[in-house]
Each structure stands twice: as C-alpha cells, then as structure tokens.
Amino acid sequence: MLSTFKRSTFREAYKTTPDILVLDITMPGNSGLELFKQIHNFYPDLPVLLLSVHSEERFAIRALKAGAYGYLNKASISDELIKAIRKIVTENRKYITPEVAEQLASQVDMDKEGALHEQLSDREFEVLCMIATGKEVNDIAEELSLSPQTIHTYRARIKEKINISSNVEMTRYAIENNLIE
C-alpha cells in the first residue's frame, strides 16, 4: 500500500508531466531509491535526479543502475544542481559527477561477480551501512520508520548474503569496501 506522500507524488507526476523529478534518497518508510524504482516503473521516460546526504560511494551506482538520470550529494548541490538539471532536461542526457565517473571506471575493472554487497537489496544495503556506522537497531528502525524486528530481519539477511556472523564483521566489511564515511 502506498503512503499518502507516495500517492500524491504519483498523482502529481501523472497530472503535470514534469520535465524532471528531483527526489531525496533519504525518506521515512521506503527509501527514496525504492520510491524512485516505483515511479520509474510507472513513468519510465520521466528523468529523475536523486539527491542525498550520503556520498556518491554509497548509492550513486545503485541509483544509476536503477535508471536515475543523475545523483548528487547535497554538499555539492549549490554548484551542481542547475548544471545537472540543464543537462538532463535540455540535452536528455544523464549527469554524473567526476566522483561517480571514477566509481564507474573502477567497476569496469572489478570481477564480473562483483562484491558481495552488490547482492543486497537497496534497503539491506542501507541497513548495512547504518549498522556499520554504529547505529543501534532501535535508532535505525525509528529513522527508517520500520519496526526493530524488521531491522533484525534485514540484519539476518545481510549476514547470510555476505557470509558474516556479527556486527563487528559487518563493520569491518563496510570499512574494507569503502561503504561508510
């Protein structure tokens, strides 16, 4: 079931046919990335620029793979936002920062199987990063508007998928793979 916010976002996109949708990736409940995927399913031709407080290393590649036209860190928003919107709307091209371009180039060199964390869902990846930064389950649950039990379920799935057994190993994995700042 879609929240009121999500329903209104879908209604507005349908009613007005915007040139671009600028969407924050950090949202209560489903992440902005999840909302983006839903919007992209209904409106595949609508260009979406994702914003985040998180560095490009955390979500940019996932966003681009999901079909986003660009990803900006809010720290660079004043310098890059107008440039990104112009490129997406007027040139109908994707926009990436030099940091994201560097990430894409390094991924070309990676093994075809990729890192274990690439197997995680977007929400599992988000929970992994939050746990690795030392956040408590209840704090994560509150921040994501989920129950603590749901966070425990995500944590169990993460441990299974990347073959670790503790939060300490999860943190070590995140540090070794540059997933946290």
Disulfide bonds with the S-S distance in Angstrom:
none
